[in-house]
Amino acid sequence: MITLTQQAVKQLQELLGPDAGEERGLRLFVERGGCAGMSYAMKIDSPSPGDIVVEKDGVHLFIASDSSELLKDCEVDYTDDLSDAGFKIRNPNAARSCGCGTSFEPAGKSPDAHGD
């Protein structure tokens, strides 16, 4: 199961506003690319058929079905550091990640997933 930290929930509440409901949330998916082979991608979106929907404190995270295995047991966090603010993915399925944290190599898997 994918989890959202309280910091990520708070940022999503601010980003989406009070009227987001179940029809707007953060879409998280994986696509080919990046220096480690696979890249995380995110956008504000509506749910699509087959999405895994994670709800916490009124905000929704939509996981693209074709990315769900690569994102299994991930944690979505938000940091507001002076030099590096944004959503961060902690992925236990990654064999290695790039220095910027936006791409990864899946552990024991062929990089063939893509989403949207």
Secondary structure, DSSP 8 states (H G I E B T S, - for coil): --EE-HHHHHHHHHHH-TT-TTT-EEEEEEEE-STTSEEEEEEEE---TT-EEEEETTEEEEE-GGGHHHHTT-EEEEEE-SS-EEEEEE-TTEEEE-TTSSEEEETTS-S-----
